Amino acid sequence: MNRVRLATVWLDGCSGCHMSLLDMDERLLDLADRVELVYSPLVDHKEYPEDVDLVLVEGSVSSEEDLHKIRKIRRQSKILISLGDCAVTGNVPAMRNPFKTAEVLRRVYVENVSVESPTPNQVVPALLARVRPVHEVVPVDVFVPGCPPSADTIFWTLTELLEGRRPDLTGKTRFGA
């Protein structure tokens, strides 16, 4: 039996959605019979592969790196799932949107430090002027709100997709829960 090629991605967020994914506990074994995890921050794959069947995307698009990554992910994936409120709405990372990027960097790297050092410009990816939810950058096939969505909701969504059905999340989850 061919297993579905599954990827998970973490953009700008807290990793809570990945923690909920892990909270599926023994149900992960049920999924392991049906999917091949081909990319994830939970494993050591460095390059996003081609021909991914399902991808769970956690987090918002906040940097040039996120923007490049999500465009590549969309090109190389059949079904893209926005997982969690950050991916669906921008949520907490988008709280910086009322401020200019220079103001945010000054606050973080100048005003709130005890040791004087320059604002990084090499290791830290360049911030976008505005944090965006995933669907504002690339087409999204399934939206799974929640902060984070429960393990039950994630498992149900994946099971529906594996059965070839588009999940109707009405009543299954809500924003912030």
C-alpha positions in Angstrom: 0.0 0.0 0.0 1.3 3.5 -0.9 1.4 5.7 2.1 0.4 9.4 1.9 3.4 11.7 2.0 2.9 14.0 4.9 4.9 17.1 5.9 4.6 19.5 8.8 6.0 23.1 8.8 6.6 25.6 11.5 6.6 29.3 10.4 6.3 32.2 12.9 4.4 30.7 15.9 5.0 29.0 19.3 5.1 25.3 18.2 1.8 24.7 20.2 0.2 23.1 17.1 3.1 20.7 16.8 2.7 19.9 20.5 -1.0 19.1 19.9 0.1 16.9 17.0 2.3 15.0 19.4 -0.5 14.8 21.9 -2.3 12.4 19.6 -0.2 9.8 21.5 -0.9 6.2 20.4 -3.0 7.5 17.5 0.3 8.5 15.9 0.9 4.8 15.4 -2.4 4.5 13.6 -1.3 7.3 11.3 2.2 5.9 10.8 0.6 2.9 9.0 -1.0 5.3 6.5 1.5 8.2 6.1 5.1 8.7 5.5 6.5 11.8 7.4 8.7 13.3 4.7 9.4 16.7 6.3 9.0 18.2 9.7 10.7 20.2 12.5 10.3 17.0 14.5 12.7 15.1 12.2 16.0 15.9 10.5 15.0 16.5 6.9 16.6 19.7 5.7 15.0 20.4 2.3 11.3 20.4 1.6 10.6 17.5 -0.8 8.6 17.5 -4.0 5.3 15.7 -4.3 4.0 16.1 -0.8 0.4 15.0 -0.5 -0.6 16.7 2.8 1.2 19.5 4.6 0.2 21.0 8.0 1.4 24.6 8.2 1.7 26.1 11.7 2.5 29.8 12.2 2.2 33.0 10.2 4.3 34.5 7.5 6.5 37.1 9.2 9.8 37.1 7.5 11.4 36.9 4.0 12.4 33.4 4.9 8.8 32.4 5.8 7.6 34.0 2.5 10.1 32.0 0.4 9.4 28.8 2.3 5.6 29.0 2.1 5.7 29.6 -1.7 7.9 26.6 -2.2 5.7 24.5 0.1 2.6 25.4 -1.9 4.2 24.6 -5.2 5.4 21.2 -4.0 2.2 20.2 -2.0 -1.2 18.9 -3.1 -3.2 19.8 0.0 -2.1 22.6 2.3 -3.7 22.8 5.7 -3.5 26.1 7.8 -3.1 24.7 11.3 -3.9 26.9 14.2 -4.8 30.6 14.7 -1.4 32.0 13.7 -1.6 30.3 10.3 -5.3 31.1 9.9 -5.4 34.7 11.1 -1.9 35.9 12.0 -2.8 35.8 15.7 -0.1 36.7 18.2 2.7 37.3 15.7 0.5 39.8 13.9 0.3 42.0 17.0 3.3 43.8 15.7 1.5 44.9 12.5 0.5 48.4 13.9 4.2 49.2 14.3 7.0 49.8 11.8 9.6 47.1 11.5 12.4 49.5 12.6 10.4 50.3 15.7 10.0 46.6 16.6 13.7 45.9 16.0 14.7 48.9 18.1 12.4 47.9 21.0 13.7 44.3 21.0 17.4 44.8 20.3 18.1 48.2 21.7 15.6 49.2 24.4 15.1 45.8 26.1 18.7 44.6 26.3 21.3 44.8 29.1 24.3 44.3 26.9 24.8 46.7 24.0 25.0 44.9 20.6 23.9 45.8 17.1 20.6 44.6 15.7 21.3 41.3 13.9 21.3 41.3 10.2 22.7 37.9 9.3 21.2 35.1 11.4 17.8 36.6 12.0 15.7 36.6 8.8 14.6 40.0 7.5 11.1 40.8 8.8 8.3 41.6 6.5 6.6 45.0 7.0 3.4 43.1 7.9 2.7 39.7 9.4 0.3 37.7 7.2 -1.8 34.6 7.6 -0.9 31.9 5.2 -4.0 32.3 2.9 -2.9 35.9 2.1 0.2 34.6 0.5 -0.7 31.2 -1.0 -4.0 29.3 -1.6 -5.0 27.2 1.4 -7.2 24.1 1.1 -8.3 23.5 4.7 -8.4 25.8 7.7 -8.1 24.4 11.2 -8.5 27.2 13.8 -7.5 26.9 17.4 -4.7 28.0 19.7 -3.7 25.3 19.4 -6.3 23.0 17.8 -6.8 19.9 20.0 -5.1 16.6 19.2 -8.6 15.2 18.6 -9.3 17.9 16.0 -6.0 17.3 14.2 -6.4 13.6 14.2 -10.0 13.9 12.9 -8.9 16.3 10.1 -6.1 14.1 9.0 -8.3 11.0 9.1 -11.0 12.7 6.9 -8.3 13.7 4.4 -6.8 10.3 4.3 -10.3 8.9 3.6 -10.5 11.3 0.6 -13.1 13.6 2.3 -12.8 17.4 2.8 -13.2 17.9 6.5 -16.1 20.1 7.7 -14.8 21.6 10.9 -18.1 23.2 11.9 -18.5 22.6 15.6 -15.2 20.7 15.9 -13.0 23.7 16.8 -13.0 27.4 17.3 -10.6 30.3 17.4 -8.6 30.5 20.6 -9.5 27.0 21.8 
